Amino acid sequence: MPFVIFYQIPKRKGTVIFVFANPDAVGIPMDIFLRIFNIIIGVLVFSVVINMLIRQKLNEASSISWFLISLAVLISAIFPNLINGMAKLVRISYAPTLLFLISIFTIMFILFKHSVNISTMEGKINEMAVLISLLSEENKNLKEKISKNSSEEAELSAQKTDTDHVKKSDD
C-alpha cells in the first residue's frame, strides 16, 4: 500500500508531493527504501530549517542543533554501517539501541537548552515588570505635577486678568 507526503513550500505556488509505494510491490529492497526515505527526510528537515531561518522564525543558535540532526540523519542514511561500527565501538550488541540512546541524549540536550532559555527569559520578564511598574508610577507623579502646575498657572493668569481689568477700569 503506497503512502504519500505533501509538503507546501511557503511563498511559492504548488505543492511538492512525495509518493512512496510499497517497496516489496515495486521490487525495492527494504533497506534501500529506508535509506532513500531517510535521505529525503534529512534533506526535508534541512530545507525547512533554512526556510525558517530566512523567514526569521528560528534563530541561528537553535538552528545549529537542527542542522546537526539533519546531518546525522543524512550520514546514517548514506552510511548505514557507520551505526553498526559505532555500536560495536561502545559495546552495544543491537545497533538500533545506539540510535535510541543518541536520540534520547539529543532530546535531553535540547530540553535542557530550552529550560535555560525559559529561566533566563522569566528573569528578564520579571525585571521588565518591575521597571514598567516604576516607570508607570513616575509617569503618574509627573502627570500630577503637570496638572498642579497648570492649575496654578491658570489661577495666576486669572488673577493677572483680574488685576488688568481693575487697572483698565481705573484709567
C-alpha positions in Angstrom: 0.0 0.0 0.0 1.6 3.3 -1.0 1.8 6.4 1.3 2.1 10.0 0.3 3.7 13.0 1.9 2.5 16.5 0.9 4.8 19.5 1.6 3.7 23.0 0.8 6.6 25.3 0.1 5.9 28.6 1.8 5.5 31.7 -0.5 5.6 29.5 -3.6 2.9 28.1 -5.8 2.4 24.4 -5.8 3.0 21.5 -3.5 5.8 19.1 -3.5 4.4 15.6 -3.4 6.4 12.6 -2.4 4.8 9.3 -3.3 6.2 6.2 -1.7 5.0 2.8 -2.9 5.2 -0.4 -1.0 8.8 -1.3 -1.5 8.0 -5.0 -1.9 5.4 -4.3 -4.6 7.9 -2.2 -6.6 10.8 -4.6 -6.0 13.0 -2.3 -4.0 14.7 -4.0 -1.0 13.5 -2.6 2.3 17.0 -1.3 3.4 17.4 0.7 0.2 13.9 2.0 0.5 14.5 3.2 4.1 17.8 4.7 3.1 16.1 6.7 0.4 13.3 7.7 2.8 15.9 8.8 5.4 17.8 10.9 2.8 14.6 12.6 1.8 13.7 13.3 5.4 17.2 14.6 6.1 17.0 17.0 3.1 13.5 18.0 4.0 14.5 18.9 7.6 17.5 20.8 6.3 15.4 22.8 3.8 12.7 23.5 6.4 15.4 24.8 8.8 16.9 27.0 6.1 13.4 28.3 5.2 12.7 29.1 8.9 16.0 30.9 9.2 15.2 33.0 6.1 11.8 33.9 7.4 13.3 34.6 10.9 11.1 32.1 12.7 14.1 30.3 14.1 17.2 31.9 15.5 20.8 30.9 14.5 21.6 29.3 17.8 18.6 26.9 17.7 19.1 26.1 14.0 22.6 24.6 14.7 21.1 21.7 16.6 18.5 21.1 13.9 21.3 21.2 11.2 23.2 18.7 13.2 20.2 16.4 13.4 19.5 16.6 9.7 23.2 15.9 9.0 23.1 12.9 11.3 20.1 11.5 9.5 21.7 12.0 6.2 25.0 10.4 7.3 23.2 7.5 8.8 21.2 7.0 5.6 24.2 7.2 3.3 26.5 5.1 5.5 24.3 2.7 7.4 27.2 0.5 8.5 28.5 3.5 10.5 25.9 2.9 13.1 26.9 -0.8 13.4 30.6 0.2 13.8 29.8 2.8 16.4 27.6 0.3 18.3 30.5 -2.2 18.3 32.9 0.5 19.4 30.8 1.3 22.5 30.0 -2.4 23.0 26.3 -2.2 22.2 25.1 -5.5 20.7 22.0 -4.2 19.0 22.8 -1.2 16.8 19.3 0.4 16.8 19.7 0.8 20.6 22.5 3.2 19.9 20.2 5.3 17.7 17.7 5.4 20.5 20.4 6.3 23.0 21.7 9.1 20.8 18.2 10.4 20.2 17.4 10.4 23.9 20.5 12.4 24.7 19.9 14.8 21.9 16.3 15.4 23.1 17.6 15.9 26.7 20.1 18.4 25.5 17.5 20.3 23.5 15.2 20.3 26.5 17.9 21.5 28.9 18.8 24.3 26.5 15.2 25.4 26.3 14.8 25.2 30.1 17.8 27.5 30.5 16.4 29.9 27.9 13.0 29.9 29.6 14.6 30.6 33.0 16.6 33.5 31.6 13.6 35.0 29.9 11.5 34.7 33.1 14.2 36.7 34.9 14.1 39.3 32.2 10.3 39.4 32.2 10.3 40.0 36.0 12.9 42.8 35.6 10.8 44.4 32.9 7.6 44.1 35.0 9.3 45.9 37.9 10.7 48.6 35.5 7.3 49.1 33.9 5.8 49.5 37.4 8.4 52.0 38.4 8.0 54.0 35.2 4.2 53.9 35.5 4.5 55.4 39.0 6.9 58.0 37.8 4.6 58.9 34.9 1.7 59.2 37.3 3.7 61.6 39.6 4.8 63.7 36.6 1.2 64.0 35.4 0.1 65.1 38.9 2.9 67.7 38.9 1.9 69.0 35.5 -1.8 69.2 36.4 -0.9 71.1 39.7 1.4 73.5 37.7 -1.2 74.1 35.1 -3.9 74.7 37.7 -1.5 77.1 39.5 -0.7 78.9 36.2 -4.5 79.1 35.4 -5.0 80.7 38.8 -2.1 83.2 38.2 -3.4 84.0 34.8 -6.9 84.6 36.2 -5.5 86.8 38.9 -3.5 88.7 36.3 -6.5 89.2 34.1 -8.5 90.5 37.1 -5.7 92.9 38.0 -5.5 94.0 34.4 -9.3 94.7 34.4 -9.0 96.6 37.6 -6.2 98.8 36.1 -8.1 99.5 32.9 -11.2 100.5 34.9 -9.0 102.9 37.0 -7.8 104.5 33.8 
